[in-house]
Amino acid sequence: MKHPRDILLGSQAAGAVLPVCDHYSGVEVRMRKSLQLQAEMTQEFGACVFDVTLDCEDGAPVGGEIEHAHLVKEMILSAAPEARVAVRVHPVDHTSFESDVDLIVRPGHAKLRHVMVPKVECLEDVQMAVKYLDEVGAHALPVHVLIESPAAVHHAFDIAAHPRVQSLSFGLMDFVSAHAGAIPASGMGLQGQFTHPLVLRAKMEIASACHAHGKVPSHCVVTEFSDHQAIKWAANKAARELGFTRMWSIHPSQIRLVVEALAPTADEIEQASKLIEAARQADWAPVSFGGQLHDRASYRFFWQVLERAHQTGRPLPEAMQAYFEETACAA
């Protein structure tokens, strides 16, 4: 019997399926603890619920970029085979970009899940990054792009269309500061980032560009990083209203909050499971369910609810568990 993913998603089934949280760390002790926590939570949830991105851009001290790159390389090469580890390199126009790629990506590309490229302004920046990755043998390594300026937002659809781009992230603070004071400081805060028209428009453009090309939109950090209620509120709003399916974390305490906020509820999982089972029994023909007519269009939606439940380690009914028997972090 064919898998629901193949029946309902078709060519979309080959698209990116990523953990809902991307955890950033640039200090050695925190990077090591992050990888340890990832392994522990994978064991707990039965799925890898967050990526660990080792940060060279903000993590490296000025003048210490080469030493930091060597440290990141050592951690990547020594990471467990099942670990989901990535690296944020310097921008393509930074003097350390090429050395980051040469020192880290060249020996470590087989273990890396992606490379995050910050400060991308246009498609040509992506093409330059991919060129250097290819030159060090990382021909299949996905690229994640950080959108941080008005120009980058303008080019978001072109950037998302590049075949090597897997995800777009929004850089809130750089985006606000790029407006030379035209957006007030409140635009970087919890409420302002969801109400200021220019910031809200940027988020919507990024999410729309990603969904148009089958890529993953990743929401920015919350500056009130120690306020757990703020993080939960922002994650829910980003996911439920703006279409983001992934979010950054900059402190270990944020990871569970992001995962919980981006996970479907128990009621949503139950509804999706019952409908997918009814569809399967009908050989995917239209069915009447709960007084409503459903066909493959709605089946696709509810199947994706179940995929998101698996990505976030939510309990699944026994009848649905068989569809997700692959190794937790193998994706």
C-alpha positions as CSV (number, residue, x, y, z in Angstrom):
1,M,0.0,0.0,0.0
2,K,1.3,3.4,-0.9
3,H,2.3,5.9,1.8
4,P,-0.2,8.8,2.4
5,R,2.7,11.2,1.9
6,D,3.2,10.0,-1.7
7,I,-0.6,9.8,-2.4
8,L,-1.4,13.2,-1.1
9,L,1.7,15.3,-1.5
10,G,3.1,13.9,-4.8
11,S,6.1,15.9,-5.8
12,Q,5.7,18.0,-2.6
13,A,6.7,14.9,-0.6
14,A,10.3,15.5,-1.5
15,G,10.2,19.0,0.0
16,A,12.0,20.0,3.2
17,V,10.7,18.4,6.5
18,L,12.6,20.2,9.2
19,P,12.4,20.3,13.0
20,V,10.2,23.2,14.2
21,C,13.0,24.8,16.3
22,D,16.4,26.0,15.2
23,H,18.6,26.6,18.2
24,Y,21.5,29.0,17.9
25,S,24.6,28.9,20.0
26,G,28.1,30.3,19.6
27,V,29.8,29.8,23.0
28,E,31.8,26.6,23.4
29,V,30.2,25.3,26.6
30,R,26.7,26.2,25.3
31,M,27.3,24.6,21.9
32,R,28.3,21.3,23.6
33,K,25.4,21.4,26.0
34,S,23.0,22.1,23.0
35,L,24.1,18.9,21.2
36,Q,23.8,16.9,24.4
37,L,20.3,18.3,25.0
38,Q,19.3,17.5,21.4
39,A,20.3,13.8,22.0
40,E,18.4,13.7,25.3
41,M,15.2,15.3,23.8
42,T,15.3,13.0,20.8
43,Q,15.3,10.0,23.1
44,E,12.5,11.6,25.1
45,F,10.2,12.5,22.2
46,G,11.1,9.8,19.7
47,A,11.9,12.5,17.1
48,C,14.5,15.2,16.6
49,V,12.6,18.3,17.6
50,F,15.3,20.9,17.1
51,D,18.4,21.6,15.0
52,V,21.6,22.9,16.6
53,T,23.2,25.7,14.6
54,L,26.7,26.6,15.7
55,D,27.2,30.3,15.2
56,C,30.3,31.8,13.6
57,E,28.8,35.2,12.8
58,D,27.9,36.4,16.2
59,G,29.7,33.6,18.1
60,A,33.2,34.4,17.0
61,P,35.0,37.2,18.8
62,V,36.4,40.0,16.6
63,G,39.9,38.9,15.6
64,G,39.3,35.3,16.7
65,E,37.3,34.2,13.7
66,I,39.8,31.5,12.6
67,E,40.1,30.0,16.1
68,H,36.4,29.9,16.4
69,A,36.0,28.2,13.0
70,H,38.4,25.5,14.1
71,L,36.4,24.9,17.3
72,V,33.1,24.7,15.3
73,K,34.8,22.2,12.9
74,E,36.0,20.0,15.7
75,M,32.5,19.9,17.3
76,I,30.8,19.1,13.9
77,L,33.3,16.3,13.1
78,S,32.9,14.8,16.6
79,A,29.1,15.0,16.7
80,A,27.1,11.8,16.8
81,P,26.1,10.5,13.3
82,E,22.4,11.1,14.1
83,A,22.9,14.6,15.3
84,R,21.2,17.5,13.4
85,V,24.0,20.1,13.4
86,A,24.4,23.1,11.2
87,V,26.6,26.2,11.0
88,R,26.0,29.9,10.5
89,V,28.9,31.3,8.5
90,H,29.8,34.9,8.0
91,P,28.1,36.9,5.2
92,V,29.3,36.3,1.6
93,D,30.9,39.8,1.6
94,H,32.7,39.3,4.9
95,T,36.5,38.6,4.9
96,S,35.8,35.4,7.0
97,F,33.2,33.9,4.7
98,E,35.6,31.9,2.5
99,S,37.7,30.7,5.5
100,D,34.5,29.6,7.3
101,V,33.6,27.5,4.3
102,D,37.1,26.2,3.7
103,L,37.8,25.3,7.4
104,I,34.3,24.1,8.4
105,V,32.3,23.0,5.4
106,R,35.1,21.4,3.4
107,P,35.8,18.7,6.0
108,G,32.4,18.7,7.6
109,H,29.8,18.9,4.9
110,A,28.9,15.2,5.1
111,K,27.8,15.7,8.8
112,L,26.2,19.2,8.3
113,R,22.4,19.4,7.8
114,H,22.6,22.9,6.3
115,V,24.6,26.1,6.1
116,M,22.9,29.4,7.3
117,V,24.1,32.4,5.2
118,P,23.3,35.7,6.9
119,K,22.9,39.2,5.4
120,V,21.7,37.9,2.0
121,E,20.5,40.9,-0.1
122,C,19.6,39.2,-3.4
123,L,19.7,36.1,-5.5
124,E,23.3,36.8,-6.6
125,D,24.5,36.4,-2.9
126,V,22.9,33.0,-2.8
127,Q,24.5,32.0,-6.0
128,M,27.9,33.2,-4.7
129,A,27.4,31.1,-1.5
130,V,26.5,28.0,-3.5
131,K,29.5,28.5,-5.8
132,Y,31.9,28.4,-2.8
133,L,30.0,25.4,-1.2
134,D,30.3,23.5,-4.5
135,E,34.0,24.3,-4.7
136,V,34.7,22.5,-1.4
137,G,32.6,19.5,-2.4
138,A,29.3,20.4,-0.6
139,H,27.2,19.9,-3.7
140,A,24.1,18.6,-2.0
141,L,24.3,20.7,1.2
142,P,21.1,22.8,1.7
143,V,21.4,26.6,2.2
144,H,19.3,28.5,4.7
145,V,19.1,32.3,4.2
146,L,18.7,35.0,6.7
147,I,16.6,37.9,5.4
148,E,17.6,41.1,7.3
149,S,16.9,44.2,5.1
150,P,14.2,45.8,3.0
151,A,16.1,44.9,-0.2
152,A,16.3,41.2,0.9
153,V,12.5,41.2,1.6
154,H,12.0,42.6,-1.9
155,H,13.9,39.7,-3.4
156,A,12.5,37.0,-1.1
157,F,10.6,35.2,-3.8
158,D,13.6,35.0,-6.1
159,I,15.8,33.8,-3.2
160,A,13.3,31.2,-2.1
161,A,13.0,29.9,-5.7
162,H,16.7,28.8,-5.7
163,P,16.9,25.0,-5.7
164,R,19.5,24.8,-3.0
165,V,17.6,27.2,-0.6
166,Q,15.7,25.1,2.0
167,S,14.5,27.8,4.4
168,L,14.3,31.6,4.9
169,S,14.6,33.1,8.3
170,F,13.7,36.7,9.4
171,G,16.4,38.8,11.1
172,L,14.2,41.2,13.1
173,M,16.7,43.5,14.7
174,D,18.9,44.0,11.7
175,F,15.7,44.6,9.6
176,V,14.5,47.3,12.0
177,S,17.9,49.0,12.2
178,A,18.2,49.0,8.4
179,H,15.4,51.6,8.3
180,A,17.6,54.3,9.8
181,G,15.2,55.2,12.5
182,A,12.0,55.1,10.4
183,I,10.8,52.1,12.5
184,P,10.9,52.9,16.2
185,A,12.7,50.7,18.7
186,S,9.3,49.2,19.7
187,G,9.3,47.4,16.3
188,M,11.9,45.1,17.8
189,G,9.8,44.3,20.9
190,L,7.2,41.7,21.5
191,Q,4.1,43.7,20.5
192,G,5.7,45.9,17.9
193,Q,7.1,43.1,15.8
194,F,3.6,41.9,15.2
195,T,1.9,45.2,14.7
196,H,4.2,47.6,12.9
197,P,3.2,47.5,9.3
198,L,6.6,47.3,7.8
199,V,7.8,44.5,10.1
200,L,4.5,42.6,9.7
201,R,4.7,43.0,5.9
202,A,8.3,41.6,5.9
203,K,7.2,38.5,7.9
204,M,4.3,37.9,5.6
205,E,6.4,38.3,2.4
206,I,9.0,35.8,3.8
207,A,6.3,33.3,4.7
208,S,4.5,33.7,1.4
209,A,7.7,33.3,-0.6
210,C,8.6,30.1,1.2
211,H,5.2,28.5,0.8
212,A,5.2,29.5,-2.9
213,H,8.3,27.5,-3.5
214,G,7.9,24.7,-1.0
215,K,10.5,26.0,1.5
216,V,10.4,26.4,5.3
217,P,9.7,29.9,6.8
218,S,11.6,30.3,10.1
219,H,10.5,33.0,12.6
220,C,12.9,35.3,14.4
221,V,13.9,35.3,18.0
222,V,12.0,37.1,20.8
223,T,14.1,39.8,22.3
224,E,12.4,39.2,25.7
225,F,14.2,35.9,25.7
226,S,13.7,35.2,29.4
227,D,10.0,35.8,29.3
228,H,8.5,32.4,28.7
229,Q,5.0,33.7,28.3
230,A,6.2,36.1,25.6
231,I,7.9,33.3,23.7
232,K,4.9,31.1,23.8
233,W,2.6,34.0,22.7
234,A,5.0,35.0,19.8
235,A,5.4,31.4,18.6
236,N,1.7,30.8,18.6
237,K,1.1,34.0,16.7
238,A,3.8,33.3,14.2
239,A,2.5,29.8,13.5
240,R,-1.2,30.3,13.7
241,E,-1.5,33.7,12.0
242,L,1.6,34.3,9.8
243,G,2.2,30.8,8.5
244,F,5.7,30.2,10.0
245,T,6.5,26.5,10.6
246,R,9.8,26.9,12.3
247,M,11.3,29.4,14.9
248,W,14.7,30.3,16.3
249,S,15.8,29.7,19.9
250,I,18.7,31.4,21.6
251,H,18.4,29.8,25.0
252,P,17.8,26.2,25.9
253,S,14.8,27.1,28.0
254,Q,13.1,28.4,24.9
255,I,13.2,25.1,22.9
256,R,10.4,23.2,24.6
257,L,8.2,26.4,24.5
258,V,8.7,26.7,20.7
259,V,8.1,23.0,20.1
260,E,4.9,23.1,22.1
261,A,3.6,26.2,20.4
262,L,4.3,24.9,16.9
263,A,2.8,21.5,17.6
264,P,-0.8,20.6,16.8
265,T,-3.1,20.2,19.7
266,A,-4.3,16.8,20.9
267,D,-7.8,17.5,19.5
268,E,-6.3,18.4,16.1
269,I,-4.2,15.2,16.1
270,E,-7.3,13.1,16.9
271,Q,-9.4,14.7,14.2
272,A,-6.6,14.3,11.6
273,S,-6.0,10.7,12.5
274,K,-9.7,9.7,12.2
275,L,-10.1,11.5,8.9
276,I,-7.0,10.0,7.4
277,E,-8.1,6.5,8.5
278,A,-11.5,7.1,6.9
279,A,-9.9,8.3,3.7
280,R,-7.6,5.3,3.6
281,Q,-10.5,2.9,4.0
282,A,-12.3,4.7,1.2
283,D,-9.1,4.3,-1.0
284,W,-8.7,8.1,-0.9
285,A,-12.1,8.8,-2.5
286,P,-14.3,11.6,-1.1
287,V,-16.0,10.8,2.2
288,S,-18.5,12.4,4.5
289,F,-16.9,13.1,7.9
290,G,-18.4,15.0,10.8
291,G,-21.2,16.3,8.5
292,Q,-18.7,17.7,6.0
293,L,-17.5,16.5,2.6
294,H,-13.8,15.8,2.4
295,D,-11.5,14.9,-0.5
296,R,-7.8,14.9,-1.3
297,A,-7.5,18.6,-0.8
298,S,-8.5,18.4,2.8
299,Y,-6.8,15.0,3.3
300,R,-3.6,16.7,2.3
301,F,-4.1,19.3,5.1
302,F,-4.9,16.7,7.8
303,W,-2.0,14.5,6.7
304,Q,0.3,17.5,7.2
305,V,-1.1,17.9,10.7
306,L,0.0,14.4,11.5
307,E,3.5,15.1,10.0
308,R,3.8,18.1,12.2
309,A,2.7,16.0,15.2
310,H,5.5,13.6,14.5
311,Q,8.0,16.4,14.0
312,T,7.2,17.7,17.4
313,G,7.1,14.4,19.2
314,R,3.4,14.4,20.0
315,P,1.7,11.1,20.8
316,L,0.0,9.5,17.7
317,P,-2.8,6.9,17.7
318,E,-1.5,3.4,17.0
319,A,-3.0,3.3,13.6
320,M,-0.9,6.3,12.5
321,Q,2.3,5.4,14.2
322,A,3.2,2.9,11.5
323,Y,3.5,5.7,9.0
324,F,6.4,7.2,11.0
325,E,8.7,4.3,11.8
326,E,11.7,5.9,10.2
327,T,14.7,6.7,12.5
328,A,13.9,9.8,14.5
329,C,16.7,12.1,13.2
330,A,17.3,10.4,9.8
331,A,15.4,13.1,7.8
